[in-house]
């Protein structure tokens, strides 16, 4: 089947907002959202919380935080050396499947930091002993435990050791203690992990990726997961008939086969307020459908990997925004990229204000 770029954009919006199967508001909880999408960028916690809020109408940031305490999702480094929310029972196999190549490069980073592999292993032993039995320590407490054992955590060494222990499957990130990350033992936080064979794991992550972001390409899938081209191809093959192959303006792409049961929807005119690190942009290497070339520098200033929060209309980015929190208000500064109706944008931010449980104040340049 041949799809136009506008049809593809409509399908992506339906998939990424979890409207693909049974209409708006399909998801009822965080576990559904993160399982549907497979993983969600969570390096910036505030952005990650709002990514759930976008997909769970009526939820507040406090609701999302409470669901994290119920372990409906957890944070770890499953791919590309970057923190994501993942389904808890899938955390271990995702780290083992997709973290291999990043872990292989850790020796060079340790050399840059002046850390030996023996020190990294010792740090795992120290942290394991400190957390065994249901322990939960903030990041600073973890570093203090390491320092007490004579392990240098200055500079970026402490962060690397926590990352390494998580990448090896020892730790995962629990909900914050105050404003700090906290760490627990993955095996204690998730005592009944799913343990698929490698082929099943490849097929599962392929299905979830394309189900939540399709139609898109095998190259986008490989870029998102960090898998080799061969493994990406194998994952698509294992997913089998659950995925359908289409072309988008002549480019081979894949999507959830169930979406082809209905006519591809056009991208509607809905105005969306998205966080900077949302899967709507982070889920792809090629973002040309959503971001015209002339706006790329505004979305990722300096191409440094730090994505600005965006306003999206009809599937395309039309503005960026920043926030400042006070006790009762969230002050939002909007930077338009195209001519906009201010009232329409300000109405879209009402939902964000409800999520933050603060009155939104939208400011314009």
N, C-alpha and C positions, 0 to 999 in steps of 0.2 A: 504494500500500500504506500502511496505517495502522499505526504503531508506537506502543507505549506508551513512557513515559519510561524504564522499567526495561529494555525491549528496546533502546532507543537507547543507554542507558548501557553495556549489555553489548557492543554493537557498537563503541562508542567505545573501550572497553578493549581489545578484540581488535585494532582498527586501530592504536591508539597504541602498543601493545606488540608490534606486528608478528606477531600470531598469526592474522591474518585469513585467510591462505591455506592454510597447511599445519601448523598446530599450534604449540605453544609451542616457543620456541627457533628460530624460522624463520630469523632473520638469523644470518649467520656472520661478518660483519665490519662495520666502521664505514661503509664505502661503501654497503652495502645499507641500513643504518639511515637515513642522511642522505638518500639518494635516495628512499626510501619516504616519508619525512616531508616532503621538499622543503627544509626548513630547520629548524634547532633553535636556540632561544634560547641565547646563549653570552656574554652580557654579563658574567656571573659565571662564570669559568672552572671553578672547582671544581664548581659546579652542572652546568655543561655536560658535564664529564667523567662525572659520575655519571649523567646522562641517558643516555649511551651504555651505562654499566655496567648500568643497569636492564634494558636491552634486549639485552645480550650476556652471558648467564649464564657465569660462570667467568672473565670478564675482570677485570683489575685496572686501577687508575689508570695504572700504568706501561705496561700493554698499550695503553691508549687513547692515551697520549702518544706511544708509539712509532708507532702508526698515523697520528697526525697528522704525524709526521716523514716517513712514507711518502706523505703527501699524499692520504690517503683522504678527508679533509675539510679545509676551511680556514675561517678566520673572516674575516668582513668585515661591512659595513653594508648588507645588501641591501634592507631595508625598515624603515619607521618610525624611521629613524635609530638603530637598535638592532643590536648585534653578534649575528650568528647563525653557526652552522656551516652550510655549504652544500656541495653536490658541487663539487669544484674546477672541472670543465669548464663548470659552469653559473654560476659566480660572476659573470662579466662580464655576461651577458644578464640575470641577476636584478637586478644593480645598475642596469643601464640601464632595465629595465622598471619596477621598483618604487621606485627611488630618486628618480625625477623630481620628485615633489611635495615631498619633504623637501629636495632640493637647491635647489628654487625658493625655499624659505624661508631659505636660508643667508645671503642678503644682509642680512637683518634681524639675524641673529645676529652677523654680522661687524661691523655697525654698533654693536651693543651692546658688542662686545669691542674696538672701536677698530681694526679691521683693514679694509683696502681690498681690493677684488677683485684689484687689481694685486699686492698682497702675497701673496694666496693663490696666484696664478698663479706668482709668483716662487718661493714655497715648493715648489711642485710641480717646478719646474725644478731647484732645488737638490737636492731629495730624489731625483729621477730620476737626476741625474748621480752622486750619492753611492752609489746602489744598483746602477747599471748594471754588468753583468758578473757577476751572481750574488751581489751584496752582500746582507748581512743585518745590520740594525742594531737594537739595542734601542730602546725608546721614548726613553730618556734620551740615547742616542747620536744619534738623529734630531734631537732638540731641540738638542743641542750643535752639530750640523752647521748647523742653521738659524741659531742664534745667531752662529756664526762669520761668517755672511754678513750679519749686521746685522738679522736678522728677530727681532722681539720675541716670545718664546714664554712670557712670564710669565702667571700666572693660568691662565685656560682657553684662552689663545690657541694654545698648542702643541697641545693636544688637538684643537682645532677644525681646525687646519691638517692634522694627520694624518687626521682624519675626512674633511675635504674632499678630500684627495688620494685617499683610498680610495673615497669616493663618486663621484669622477670616473673611477674605474677604473684609476688609476695604481698604487696600493698595495693590499696585502692583509696580514692579520695572519698571520704564521708562528708556529710553536710558541714558547713562552716561552724567553728566555735568562735563566736563573735564575728570578727571580720577576717579570720584566718581559715585557710584550708585545714581540715583535720584528716588524719590517716588512720586506717584500720587494717587488719589482716584480711585479705580478700577471701581466704578459705573460711574465716569465721563470719564475715559479713554476708557471704553467699555460700552456705554449707551444702547446697545441692546443685552445683553447676551442671549445665548441659555439656556433654562431651561428645560432639559429633566427630565422625571420621573426616579426614581432610577434604575429600570430595564433597561430602554433605555440607561442610562449612563453606567451601567455595560457592556451591550452588545457593546456599542460604543468603550469603552476603550479596551475591549477584541479584537475586530476586528482590531483596529489600532495597538495594540501591536503585534499580530501575523502576520498581514499583512506586517508590517515593519521589523519583526525580525524572522519570522518562517522559517523552522520548529523548534519549541522548546516546552518546557514542561509547564504544568499548574503550576508547582512549580516555574519556572522562571518568569512566569507572576505574580504570587502572590508576589514574591520577588521584582520585579520591581515596582509594584503598591503599595505595602504595604497593600494590601487587605487581609482579612482572606481567608483561604482555601475555606470556603463555598461561599464567595462572588466571588472568582476567578472561582470556578466551575459554579456558576450561570451566570457570564458574558459570559462564553463559551457557555452555553446552550442558552442564549438569542441571541447570535450572530448566532446560528443555522447553516443553510446550507452555510453561507458565509465562514465558517471555515471548513477545512477538517482534519480528524484525520488520522495520519500516524504513522508508527514506524520507528525510526532511530536506527539501530543496536539493535533492540528489545525494545527500550524505546518509550513509547507512547508520541506523540508530535502532535502539531497543526500548521497549516499554512493557508494562504489565499487559499480558494478552487480554485480560478481562476488559480493559478499556476500549478494545476494538469492537465490543458488542454494541456500542452506541456511537453515534456520529461524533467526531472530535469537536469539542466545544471551542468557540472563539474565546480569546482572552477578554473577559468583561471589563467594564470601566471601574470596577471596585478600587477604592483607594485604600492601600495597605500601609501601615507604619511598621517597619521591620527593624530589628536590631542590626548592629554592624556585622555580627558574625553569624548570620542566619544561613541555613542550608540553601535558601533560595539563590544565593550567590556563591557560597562556599562549596556547594555540591558539584561544581563544574570547573573544569579548566577553561573551557570555551564559554564565555558569558555574553557573547555577542547578541543573543536573542533578547537579553534583558537590559544590557548596557551598551548604548551606541559608543563607538570609538571616541567621540569627542567628550564623553563624560567619564571615561575610565579614570583619568587623573583625579577627578573630584571624589571618586568612590574609594580609591586606594592611593592617597597622596604619596608621591615618592616611590610608588610600587614597593612599599616596605612590608606588605602583608597585613597591615592594620586597616581593616575595612570600616568605613564610616557607616553609621546608621542611615537607613534610606526610607524614602517615601516612594511607593510603587503604585502606578496607575496603569490599568490595562496590561499588567505584566511587565512594564518597563519602568526603570528607575527615573524619577522626575525631580527628586530633591534629596538632599542630605539633611541630617538634623543632629543636634547635640542637646543634652539635658543637664540641668543643675537641680539638685534636690534641696528643698527646705523641709521644715517639719510638717507643713501642711500643703505645700505646693510642689509641682514639678514644672520648672521653667524650661521651655523648649525653644531653641533657636533654629529656624528653618532656613536653609540655603537653596532656593529654587535653581533648577537646571534648565527648566522650560517655563513658559508662562503658566500660572496656576490660579485657580479660584481659591482665594484664601479661606473662605467659609467652608469649602469642601475639605480642605486639609485640616483645618481646626476641628472639624467634626470627627475626622479620623483619629485625632489624638485624644478624643474623649475616652475611647476605650483604653488607651494606654494609661490615662489618668485613673480610671477605675481600677486597673490592674495594680497600679502603684498606691492606690488608696490616698491619692492626693489630687488637688485641683490643678488641671493643666493650664499653663499660661503660655500661649504660643507667640513668639516674637519673630519679626521679619527684619531683614537687613534694610 
